[in-house]
């Protein structure tokens, strides 16, 4: 009979291999789980990174606490589709903070029209190198005092939005009494609503691509619904022909003046019309009545620089 220590030594590598084969692994401990929600529950109110193996998952999770990084082991190969928690989203986030890195979300639809890849309800959020495809909404949420900063970087939003239900949905729709940053991302092929709709005190929207040439029933490229200050710079806009509302590309304070807009800078952007697109939209339409700084924007034929409404 082998000594007990020898048997334990043989068992340990096997256990480690089993953990490694699990699709959801807590990086700090090596624990593996069959479902994402089991891994999230294990974190509790701690801080952890959950590594997600390549695969297509019909799963969802609710983060109720802690600070969790959801990270694809291979960017673009961890795909979540269709399944929502609480009839909201694949990831419902109400912890102390969340990071989503390298994950694909696709095919989300719920009865109220707000089926999303991510619903952020509490805590700050950073999304990098991720994709949101063919759903009612990409990222939705905010509106809680703990949500002060949301960052979206190097991500793709395609085939999103609708106005078939009572309330429209959008590629990104966030309410933040703080800072929303959207950088180096691509928005394309919208299917309704706005591409970026924000109710935010401050915005940094820079170096993105908004390609509406294959959009359908879309509205504004950027809607700062209740005003806001900050910077919109270095973006490229192509306004498409199949618009529900083609009157403006960037619209400020269309629904209210909750946040001051004085000093908002819109500079160094490029905007053109796709073939057949209706002419005469305003590049910036302002309803705040405050001083917005425009500079060095390259506008194609048929686009007016500014309109005060």
C-alpha positions as CSV (number, residue, x, y, z in Angstrom):
1,X,0.0,0.0,0.0
2,X,1.3,3.4,-0.9
3,X,1.9,5.9,1.9
4,X,-0.9,8.4,2.4
5,X,1.3,11.3,1.6
6,X,2.2,9.8,-1.7
7,X,-1.5,9.3,-2.6
8,X,-2.2,13.0,-1.7
9,X,0.7,14.1,-3.9
10,X,-0.7,12.2,-6.8
11,X,-4.2,13.6,-6.2
12,X,-3.1,17.2,-6.0
13,X,-2.0,17.6,-9.7
14,X,-5.2,15.9,-10.8
15,X,-7.3,18.4,-8.7
16,X,-5.3,21.3,-10.2
17,X,-5.9,20.1,-13.7
18,X,-9.6,19.8,-13.0
19,X,-9.7,23.4,-11.8
20,X,-7.8,24.5,-14.9
21,X,-10.3,22.8,-17.2
22,X,-13.3,24.6,-15.5
23,X,-14.6,27.3,-17.8
24,X,-14.7,29.9,-14.9
25,X,-11.6,30.2,-12.8
26,X,-10.9,32.7,-10.0
27,X,-7.3,33.8,-10.9
28,X,-6.2,34.5,-7.3
29,X,-7.1,31.1,-5.9
30,X,-7.2,28.8,-8.9
31,X,-10.8,27.6,-8.0
32,X,-12.8,26.5,-11.0
33,X,-16.5,26.6,-11.5
34,X,-19.0,25.2,-14.0
35,X,-21.1,28.4,-14.1
36,X,-20.2,32.0,-14.0
37,X,-22.7,32.7,-11.2
38,X,-21.1,30.1,-9.0
39,X,-17.7,31.9,-9.4
40,X,-19.3,35.3,-8.7
41,X,-21.0,34.0,-5.6
42,X,-17.7,32.7,-4.3
43,X,-16.1,36.1,-4.5
44,X,-18.8,37.5,-2.1
45,X,-17.6,41.0,-1.1
46,X,-14.0,40.5,-2.0
47,X,-11.8,41.5,-4.9
48,X,-11.1,38.9,-7.7
49,X,-10.5,38.3,-11.4
50,X,-12.7,35.6,-13.0
51,X,-11.0,34.1,-16.1
52,X,-13.4,32.9,-18.7
53,X,-12.4,30.1,-21.1
54,X,-13.2,30.3,-24.8
55,X,-16.8,29.1,-25.5
56,X,-20.3,30.1,-26.1
57,X,-22.3,30.5,-22.9
58,X,-26.1,30.7,-22.4
59,X,-25.6,31.9,-18.8
60,X,-26.0,35.1,-16.9
61,X,-24.9,36.4,-13.5
62,X,-25.8,39.0,-10.8
63,X,-22.9,40.6,-9.0
64,X,-24.2,41.5,-5.6
65,X,-21.0,42.7,-4.0
66,X,-17.2,43.0,-4.2
67,X,-15.0,44.2,-7.0
68,X,-14.9,41.7,-9.9
69,X,-12.9,41.7,-13.1
70,X,-14.6,39.5,-15.7
71,X,-11.8,38.7,-18.1
72,X,-11.8,36.5,-21.3
73,X,-8.8,34.1,-21.2
74,X,-8.7,34.7,-25.0
75,X,-10.2,38.1,-26.0
76,X,-13.2,37.8,-28.3
77,X,-13.6,34.0,-27.7
78,X,-15.8,34.1,-24.5
79,X,-19.2,34.7,-25.9
80,X,-22.4,35.2,-23.9
81,X,-25.7,35.1,-25.7
82,X,-29.5,35.3,-25.1
83,X,-29.8,34.4,-21.4
84,X,-30.6,37.3,-19.1
85,X,-30.8,37.6,-15.3
86,X,-33.8,39.4,-13.7
87,X,-35.1,40.0,-17.2
88,X,-32.4,42.6,-17.6
89,X,-29.0,41.6,-18.9
90,X,-26.3,38.9,-19.1
91,X,-24.3,40.7,-16.4
92,X,-26.3,42.6,-13.8
93,X,-23.7,44.5,-11.8
94,X,-24.3,46.0,-8.3
95,X,-21.1,45.4,-6.5
96,X,-18.5,47.9,-5.4
97,X,-17.0,48.0,-8.9
98,X,-16.7,45.9,-12.1
99,X,-14.3,45.4,-15.0
100,X,-15.3,43.6,-18.2
101,X,-12.5,42.7,-20.5
102,X,-12.5,40.9,-23.9
103,X,-16.0,39.5,-23.7
104,X,-18.7,39.2,-26.5
105,X,-22.4,39.8,-25.8
106,X,-25.0,39.0,-28.4
107,X,-28.7,38.4,-28.9
108,X,-30.4,40.0,-25.9
109,X,-34.1,40.8,-26.0
110,X,-36.6,41.2,-23.1
111,X,-40.2,42.2,-23.0
112,X,-39.6,45.8,-21.9
113,X,-37.2,46.4,-24.7
114,X,-34.1,46.9,-22.6
115,X,-32.3,43.5,-23.0
116,X,-28.6,44.3,-22.6
117,X,-25.2,42.8,-22.4
118,X,-24.5,44.7,-19.2
119,X,-26.8,46.4,-16.7
120,X,-24.8,48.5,-14.4
121,X,-26.7,49.4,-11.2
122,X,-24.1,50.0,-8.5
123,X,-20.4,50.7,-8.5
124,X,-18.0,52.1,-11.2
125,X,-17.6,50.2,-14.4
126,X,-14.8,49.8,-16.9
127,X,-15.4,47.9,-20.2
128,X,-12.5,47.2,-22.6
129,X,-12.0,45.2,-25.8
130,X,-15.5,43.9,-25.7
131,X,-18.3,43.5,-28.3
132,X,-22.1,44.1,-28.1
133,X,-24.0,42.6,-31.0
134,X,-27.6,42.3,-32.3
135,X,-29.4,43.1,-29.1
136,X,-31.9,45.7,-27.8
137,X,-29.2,47.5,-25.8
138,X,-25.4,47.2,-25.3
139,X,-24.7,48.8,-21.9
140,X,-27.5,50.3,-19.8
141,X,-27.7,51.7,-16.3
142,X,-26.4,54.1,-13.7
143,X,-28.7,56.3,-11.8
144,X,-27.3,55.2,-8.4
145,X,-25.1,57.4,-6.2
146,X,-22.3,54.7,-6.2
147,X,-22.0,54.9,-10.0
148,X,-19.6,57.8,-10.5
149,X,-17.3,56.8,-13.3
150,X,-17.9,54.6,-16.3
151,X,-15.3,53.9,-19.0
152,X,-15.7,52.2,-22.3
153,X,-12.6,51.6,-24.4
154,X,-11.7,49.7,-27.6
155,X,-15.1,48.1,-27.8
156,X,-17.6,47.5,-30.7
157,X,-21.4,48.2,-30.7
158,X,-23.2,46.8,-33.7
159,X,-26.9,46.0,-34.5
160,X,-28.3,47.6,-31.3
161,X,-31.3,49.8,-30.4
162,X,-35.0,49.9,-30.9
163,X,-38.1,52.1,-30.5
164,X,-40.7,49.5,-30.9
165,X,-41.5,49.4,-27.2
166,X,-42.8,52.3,-25.0
167,X,-39.2,53.5,-24.3
168,X,-36.5,53.4,-26.9
169,X,-33.2,51.5,-26.3
170,X,-29.8,52.5,-27.4
171,X,-26.3,51.2,-28.0
172,X,-25.1,52.9,-24.8
173,X,-27.6,54.5,-22.3
174,X,-26.2,55.7,-19.0
175,X,-27.2,58.1,-16.2
176,X,-24.1,59.1,-14.2
177,X,-23.7,62.1,-11.9
178,X,-20.0,61.9,-12.7
179,X,-17.8,61.1,-15.6
180,X,-18.6,58.9,-18.6
181,X,-15.6,58.1,-20.9
182,X,-16.0,56.5,-24.3
183,X,-12.8,56.1,-26.3
184,X,-11.4,54.2,-29.3
185,X,-14.7,52.3,-29.9
186,X,-16.9,51.6,-32.9
187,X,-20.6,52.1,-33.3
188,X,-22.3,50.8,-36.4
189,X,-25.5,49.3,-38.0
190,X,-27.8,50.8,-35.3
191,X,-31.4,49.4,-35.4
192,X,-33.1,52.3,-33.6
193,X,-32.6,54.8,-30.8
194,X,-29.4,56.7,-30.3
195,X,-25.8,55.3,-30.5
196,X,-24.7,57.0,-27.3
197,X,-27.3,58.5,-25.0
198,X,-26.0,60.0,-21.7
199,X,-27.5,61.8,-18.7
200,X,-24.1,62.7,-17.3
201,X,-22.4,65.6,-15.6
202,X,-19.2,65.2,-17.6
203,X,-18.2,63.3,-20.8
204,X,-15.1,62.4,-22.6
205,X,-16.0,61.0,-26.0
206,X,-12.9,60.7,-28.1
207,X,-11.4,58.9,-31.1
208,X,-14.5,56.8,-31.8
209,X,-16.1,55.7,-35.1
210,X,-19.8,56.2,-35.7
211,X,-20.8,54.5,-38.9
212,X,-24.5,54.9,-39.6
213,X,-24.3,54.0,-43.3
214,X,-26.1,50.7,-42.7
215,X,-28.2,51.9,-39.8
216,X,-32.0,51.6,-39.7
217,X,-34.5,53.9,-37.9
218,X,-31.7,55.5,-35.9
219,X,-31.7,58.9,-34.3
220,X,-28.7,60.9,-32.9
221,X,-25.1,59.8,-32.9
222,X,-24.6,61.4,-29.4
223,X,-27.5,62.5,-27.2
224,X,-26.5,64.5,-24.1
225,X,-30.1,64.4,-22.9
226,X,-29.7,66.7,-19.9
227,X,-26.6,68.7,-20.8
228,X,-23.1,68.1,-19.6
229,X,-19.6,69.4,-20.1
230,X,-16.4,67.8,-21.2
231,X,-14.9,66.9,-24.6
232,X,-16.1,65.4,-27.8
233,X,-13.1,65.1,-30.0
234,X,-11.3,63.0,-32.7
235,X,-14.4,61.1,-33.7
236,X,-15.5,60.1,-37.2
237,X,-19.2,60.3,-38.0
238,X,-21.0,59.0,-41.1
239,X,-24.7,59.8,-41.1
240,X,-26.9,57.2,-42.9
241,X,-30.0,57.4,-45.0
242,X,-32.4,55.3,-43.0
243,X,-33.0,57.7,-40.1
244,X,-36.0,58.1,-37.8
245,X,-34.6,61.5,-36.9
246,X,-31.9,63.1,-39.1
247,X,-32.0,66.6,-37.7
248,X,-28.7,66.5,-35.7
249,X,-25.7,64.3,-35.1
250,X,-24.8,65.6,-31.6
251,X,-27.7,67.0,-29.6
252,X,-27.3,68.8,-26.2
253,X,-30.0,69.1,-23.5
254,X,-32.9,67.9,-25.6
255,X,-34.7,66.7,-22.5
256,X,-33.5,69.0,-19.8
257,X,-30.8,71.2,-18.3
258,X,-29.9,69.1,-15.2
259,X,-26.2,69.6,-15.8
260,X,-24.4,72.8,-17.1
261,X,-23.2,72.7,-20.6
262,X,-21.1,75.8,-20.6
263,X,-17.6,75.0,-21.8
264,X,-18.5,71.7,-23.6
265,X,-15.8,71.4,-26.3
266,X,-16.6,69.7,-29.6
267,X,-13.5,69.9,-31.7
268,X,-11.3,68.0,-34.2
269,X,-14.1,65.7,-35.4
270,X,-15.0,64.6,-39.0
271,X,-18.6,64.2,-40.2
272,X,-20.0,63.2,-43.6
273,X,-23.2,62.0,-45.1
274,X,-23.5,58.5,-46.6
275,X,-24.8,58.4,-50.2
276,X,-28.6,59.2,-50.2
277,X,-28.6,60.5,-46.7
278,X,-30.9,63.5,-46.1
279,X,-29.1,66.8,-46.2
280,X,-29.1,69.7,-43.8
281,X,-28.7,68.1,-40.4
282,X,-26.9,70.2,-37.7
283,X,-23.6,68.7,-36.6
284,X,-24.3,70.1,-33.1
285,X,-27.8,71.1,-32.1
286,X,-28.0,72.8,-28.7
287,X,-31.0,73.4,-26.5
288,X,-29.1,74.4,-23.3
289,X,-28.7,78.0,-24.4
290,X,-25.1,78.0,-23.0
291,X,-21.8,78.6,-24.7
292,X,-20.5,75.5,-26.4
293,X,-17.0,75.6,-27.9
294,X,-16.7,74.4,-31.5
295,X,-13.4,74.1,-33.3
296,X,-11.7,72.5,-36.3
297,X,-14.4,70.1,-37.1
298,X,-14.3,68.8,-40.7
299,X,-17.8,68.7,-42.0
300,X,-18.9,67.2,-45.4
301,X,-21.3,68.8,-47.8
302,X,-24.8,69.1,-46.6
303,X,-24.0,69.3,-42.8
304,X,-24.6,72.6,-40.9
305,X,-22.0,73.3,-38.1
306,X,-24.5,74.4,-35.4
307,X,-28.1,75.1,-34.6
308,X,-29.6,76.7,-31.5
309,X,-33.0,75.3,-30.7
